[in-house]
Amino acid sequence: MQRIIAVLILTIVLFPLAGLSQTRRRTSKPNRNIEPPRTSEVQRQGAARVADQIKILTRFIYLLGGVAKGLEGVDDAARRNEASPAILEQAKQNKTTVRSSIRSVKDGLDKLEIDFRTTPELQRYYIKLAGVAAGAAAAEDQAAANQFDKAGRTLLQVVNHLTDVLLEMR
């Protein structure tokens, strides 16, 4: 009986010492169930507004491509005195429509920049967003100078800028 008690005491005393003598540290496996940080509703709405601006701009640029080509053709015909007054008047109206459309795109981008700058949860993305309205303003100036193709290319840069912001927000 005493031998059994002695073996039990020895076992109880030696087991903790055996645990201390380990040289290799065991690391726990990473918990793969950890969810990525959730974006707030404000951030989600901000990202949706950026996406909406991208959609608006890409649709507008698509339409502008055809209109710009037609306007260039009319301008060429006007230089050669081959365009009728009705065609020239229609081209003038189309140019006015394109210019006002670019202006309203610029206004939407201005509002987007202001909202990002003044909303605390979106301010960290404002740095990336800053300048998109200035790009649209440059496109507006180019359209005012009848450089519609160049204005479209400038708006493509704005789309790229907005896409970078959207990628930053995800």
N, C-alpha and C positions, 0 to 999 in steps of 0.2 A: 504494500500500500504506500509505504513511504517512497518507494522507487517510482511509482506512478505519479505521485505528487511532485517529486523532484523533476521528472521528465516534463510534466505539465508546466511547472514554473520555468524551467529552462527554455521550453518552447515559447512561452509567452514573452520571456525576456529577449530571446534571440531573434524572433521574427521582426520586431521593430528595427533592430540593428541591421538586419539583412536588407530592409527597405532603404536604409540610409546609404548603404554601400553601392547602390546603383550609380554607374557613371553616365549612362546614356539617358538623356532627358526625353521623355515622351511628350509629343505635342498632340494636341487635340486636332481632330480633323475639322476643317472649316465647315461651318453650318451653312449648308446650301439652301436652307429654307428662309434665309434672310431676304426680305423684300427690298427692292431699291426704294430710296426715299420717294414718297409720293409728292407729286406736284400739286400745288394748291389750285383751287378753282380759278383764282385770279390769273395764275400763270397759264392755265389751260385756255382760258378765254383770250388772253393776250396772244398765245400761239395761234388760236383759231383766227384772230383778226389779222395776224401776219399772213397766214395761209390764204385768207380771203383776198388780201391785197395782191398776193402772188397770182391768184386765179384771175382777178380783174385785169392785172397788167398783162399777163400772157395772152388772154383773149383779145385785149386791145391791141397788142403788138401784132398778133396774127392778122387782125383786120387792117391795121395800119399798113402792113406790107403791101397788100393789094391796092389800097387807096393811094399810097405813096407812088407806086408804079404808075397808076393811072394819072396822077397829078403831074408826074414828070413827063409823061407822054403828051399831055395837054400843053404843058409849058413849052415843050419842044415844038409842037405844032403852032403855038402862038408866036414863037420866034420866027417861024417860017411863014407866018401869016396864012396858015392853013386851017385855023380853028374858027368855027362859027361863033358869033356872039353868045348864042345859047349855051354852047359847050364851055365857053370862058366863064359865063355867069355861074354855071353849075360847078365848075372847078373852084371858083371863088367861094361859093357856099360850102363846098366840101372842105376847103382849107380852114374856113372859120369853124366848122364843126370839129375838125381834128384838133385845132388849137384849144377850143373850149373843153374838149374831152381830156386833153393833156392837163389843162388847168384843174379840172375836177379831180383827176388822179392825184395831182400834186396836193390839192387841198386835203384829200383823204390821207395822204402820207404825212402831211403836216399834223393832222389830228392824231394820227397813230403815234408820231414822235412825242407830241405833247402828253398824250395819255401814258406812255411809257416813262416819260421823265417825271410825271407827277404822281404816279402810282408806286408806293414804296416796294411792293413785291416785284415790280417789273423794272425798277430802276437799274438793277445790275445788267439788264439786257439793253438798256438805252444806249450805252457806249457803242455796242455793235450796230444798233439801229440808226444812230445819228448819221445824218448825211443823205438818207434816202429821199427826203423831200427836196434837198438841194439838187440831187440828181434829176428829179422830175422837173425842177425849175430850169435846169440847164436844157432839158429836152423841150420845155416850153419855149425857151429863147431860140432854140434851133428851129422849131416849127414856125416861130414868128418870122424867121429869116428864110422861110420856104425850104429848109433843109430837113425834110420829113424822114428820109432814110437815116440820116445821122441822129435825129431825135429818137427813132426806133431803136437804134443801137445803144443810145444812152439809157433808154428805158430797160433794155436787156441787162445792162450793168446794175440797174436798180433791182431788178428781179434777182440777180445773183446775190446782191447785198441782203435782200430780204430772206433768201434761202439760207444764207449763212446764219442769220439771226434765228431762224426757225430751228436749224440744227443745234445751235447753242442752247435753245430752250428745252430740248427733249430730255 
